Amino acid sequence: MSLRGYTLPRTPEGRSSLVPYPPWHYVGTFLVIDYWADPEKAAAFLPEGLEPHPDPGRCAFVAADWQSCSEAGDELVDPSRSQYKEVFVVVDALLDGEEVTTCAYIWVDRDFALTRGWIQGFPKKLGSIWMTRSFGLGGPADPGLEPGARFGATCAAYERRVAEATVTLDRPSEGGPFHNAPPIVNVRHFPRLEAGSHDAPAVHQLVRAVSRDRAVSEVWEGSATLELFGAPHEEIDALAPVRLGKGYRFTFRYTVDDLETVKELT
């Protein structure tokens, strides 16, 4: 009998894989902040094949409170396997003249989401992420979706705070967030360990995210605050804002079962 499973560990029955076979279905609540970083520092994070965006330094901060599952949906009744939170920063760029984004930094608080991200080219690391929730009932503990409602998000990595953000809602948004709207293009990178080959990765690809069955709730917008902090093991402060745009809150769903390889970089 051969071992089974989409990812390690592969086992006789295949039930132990950290990540199940796609499709993967997602739904989550988002806080997004459009902002601008120092143009030269932002451009330094672009991988091979991408050029700086004509609006220099354009970036977006994103915090998401997710629920996800595979096709059978069994994770939904075992919530520790379906729920997670993440924080990430994207830098806007051009790919052969087309507007795209690329994920420079991303932290997530569950191992299955980290591994699933690596498969898709997201540079995920483990972190501690917290976000304000709303339950649709109002009252002192529920900010709701109304003018003046305040939402926050924080992220820490190895016990050091690396991000703090707030969004204060003002009104429903006509256009929604702009800086993270273009398609996302990342690098799938898996290194070799053989002596003499450490700089010759086994996989090094520029890839474009592919999703389907997308739907979004009403989007609210308002003012925002954002701070990104450095640490001995992080360089996220290089992407700290020099100018802030609007902040947004909304709920979004989609499904992933595909990935486009744009270019082999090895």
ABEGO torsion letter per residue (X at the ends): XBBBEABOBBBAAGAABABBBOBBBBBBBBBBBBBBBBAAAAAAABBBGBBBBABBGBBBBBBBBBBBBBAAGAAAABAAAABBBBBBBBBBBBBGGBBBBBBABBBBABAAAAAAAAAAGBBBBBBBBBBBBBAGAEEAABAEBBBGBBBBBBBBBGGBBABBBBBBBABBBAAEBAAAABBBBBBBBBBBABBGAAABBABBBBBBBBBBGBBBBBBBBBBBBBBBBBBAABAAAAABBABBBBBBBBBBBBBBABBBBABBAX
